[in-house]
Amino acid sequence: MLIVWRGLAIAVLGILSSAASAQDATGGEWTFRIAPYLWGTAIDGNVAHARLPVDLHAGMSFGDVWDNLDLGAMGAFEARKGRYGVLADGMFANLFTTVYAPIAGASLPVRLKTRTATGLLAFQYGWIESDAGYLDLVAGVRVWSARTRLAYSIPVPVPPPVPRQYSGSQQERWVDLQVGVKGRRMFPNGMFVGGWALAGSGESDLSTDVMLMAGYGVNDRLSVMAGYRWLSTDFRTSNGFKFDTTLQGPGIGLEYRF
């Protein structure tokens, strides 16, 4: 754990120092992008609580997204000068669904609510740049926060240590390092395609972030975009909490450049 935190500290210092020196190291002016999205995300994976020794599988199909989503939003901010830049990205989602627990030889319904938030602060470098597009190298720190609430009641006795009734929530936070690429390809008619792929680990075994999108430039400053995003993490604690899930779904948004 000490090695992880030292690595995180070094990464943060690298991001800040690189961003601070970019103004002296490159020509041109600073440019900025802000992009808010609405995200229709679903959840797929396994969750568990420290006080409930049962793995529960949460799975939603694409058609279940709008029936089980309370709120899903994400947004990104980018500051860039020449080939150097800083990227900040955040996501928040509230979901609820019914999962089934294998208890006493039966599959019993359990009410599951999740509240997930994650944010990335990253340094980026323009590896390939042309009039038709770009490909950036990205390295940064991702912070996760997950709160899960489970509730059920069983009318008959069950073998220990599983309780007959349970209603409780548990929240954990963890930090990962992530590296990857981010790019975009522009076309003469104003259309573009792009996305990113990031992966890493730290306090989790593995976390990934993949986004594919297409958009259209309304003018020199404003674009409209639509895409699909996958965010996954495999986090567990020694006392029994588990959040080994993938959040995925479509999104629509705007991008404003200034």
N, C-alpha and C positions, 0 to 999 in steps of 0.2 A: 504493500500500500504506500509506503514511503517513496518507493521508486516512481509510482504513478503520479503522486503529487509533485515530486520534483520535475517530472516530465511535463506536467501541466504548467507549472510555473515557468519553465524554460520556454514553452510554446507561447504563453501569454506575453512574456517579455519580448520574444521574437516578433510577434505580431505588432506590438506597440512600437518597438524600435524601428521596424521596417516601414511601418506607416508614417512614422515621424520623419524618417530620412528620405521618403519618396519624393518630397517636394524638391530636395536638393539633387537627387539622383536622376531625375527625369525632366524632360521638357514639357511644355504645354501647361494647360490650366486644369484645375480639378473639375471633374464632372461627377454628377450624382444621379442615382436612380432610386426611386421608391416604388414598390410594387405590392399593394394589398390584394389578397385573394379571399374568396369564399371556397371552402373545401368540404366536399361531401364524403367524409371518411368513414370507413367501417373498420372493425377490429377482427383479427384472426390470430389465435395463439393460445397459450396456457398461462393461467394465473393461479396463485395460491397465497394463503395468509399464514402468518406464523402460528396462529391459534387454531387453524383448521387444516389438518394434515391430509388434504385431498387436492390433487391437481384438477383444475377445471378448465375445459377447453371452450374457448369463445370463438365462434365462427359465424360470419355474416356473408351472405352472397351480395352481389352488386345491387340486387333489387331491394335488399334490406336496409340500405344506407339511410334513406330518408325516413324510414319508420323508427330507427333506433338512434338517430343523431339529435342531440339537444343543440349543440353548437360546434361548428368547425370553422376555423379561420387560420390564415397564415399570412405572413408578410416578409418582405426582404428590403434591405437598404444597402446600397453599394456606393462607396466613394472611391474614385479612381483618378490617377494622374499618370499619364504615360502607360507603362506596362505594369505599374504597381497599384494595388488597391486593397481595400478592406471590405469584407462582406459580413453583414449581420442578418440572420434569418431566424424567424420564430414561428411556432405553431402551437395552437391550443385546440383541444377537442373534448367535449363531453359526450359520452355514449352510454346507452343502457340496453340491456338485452337479457334474455333468459338462457342460462346454460344448464347442463344436466350433469349431476355428480353421480359417479358409480358407488353407491352406498348400499350395503346390505343386499347385494345382488340385484339391485334395481337402479334405474336412472331417474334420479329425483331432481325436480326443477329447482334451480337456485337463481335468485335475482341478482344480476351483476350490474353495477354502475362503475364507470371509469372516468377519471378526469386526468388527462395527459397534457403536459406542456413540455416543449423542448426548444432550446435556442442555441444557435451556432454563431460564434465569433471567429472569423477566419481571415487569414492573409492570402491574397491571390496575386499570381504573377502571369502576365501575358506571354505564354509560350509560343503561340502561333497567332499572328495578326495579319489581316488583309482587308481590302474593301468588301470582300464577300462574307467575312465572318471572323471568328476568333476561337481560340482554345486556351483556357486558363488552367494553371496548376493551383490547387487550393489546399491549404493546411490550416487547421484550427481546432478549437475546443468546443465540444457540444455538452450542454447541461440538460439533464432529464429530470422531470418530476412526474411521478405517477401515484395516483390515489385510487384505490379500488375498494368498493363496498360490496359485501356479500350478505345475503339474507335468505334463510329458508327455515322451515319448520316441518319436522317429520312426526306423524301421528303415532308411530310405533317405535319400540325400543330398537336401538342400533348398537352394534358392537363398539366398545371403546377403542381408540380415544376420540371417536367422532361424536360430537354433541348432538342431541336430538333437535335442538334449536340453536340457531346462530344468527346474529345480526351485528356486524361490525365493519369497520373500515381500517385501512392501513395505508400509510403514505411513506414513500421513500424518494430520495434524491441521489443522483449519481452523475459522474462526469466522465467523458470519453474524449480521446484524441481522434480526429478524423482527417483523412487526406483523400484527394481525388481530383477530378477534372470537371470543368464547367465550360460549355461552349454554345455558340450560336452560328447559324448559317442563314444569311440574308439573300433575298431574291429581288430582282429588279421591280417586280410588281408590288412591292411593299410587304409581302408575306415573309415570314421567317419561321424556322424550327430551331429548337435548342433543348437544353436540359443540363443536368449534372449527375454525377455518380460519385458518392463519397462512402468510405468505410473506415472503421477503426475500432478501437477497444480502449479500455482503461479500467474503470470499476465494473463495467459489464464485460461479458465474454466477447460480444460483437455487437456493433451497431452500424446500420447502413442507411443511406438516404439516396434515393433515385427519383429523378423527376424528368419527364418528357413533356414537351409543350410545343404548341404552334401559335403564331400570332400574326397580327397585321398592324403596321404602322399607320395610324390615322393621320399623323403629321410628324414634324421633326421631333416633337416632344412626347406625344401620347401614343401608346399602343394598347390594343386589347389582346388578351391571351387566354388560352384554354389548355389544360393539360391533365396529366395523371401522375400521382406521386405515391411512392412506397417509402415508408419509414419503419424500420424494424430495430428491435433491441432485444438482447438476451441477458436479463439482469436477475440475479437471485442473491439472497442473503443466507448466512449460515443458520439463521433461526427459522427459516421456512418460507419467507416471502419470495414470491416469484412473479416476474413480469416479462415473459418470453413471448412477445407479440409482434405483429405487423399491423400498422395502420396504413390503409390505402384507400384511394378514391379519386374522383375527378375534381378539378377545381377550375374556376374562372376568375380573371382578375384584370387589373389595369397596371400599366407601367408608365411612370412619368419621369422624364429626364430633364435635368436643369443644371 
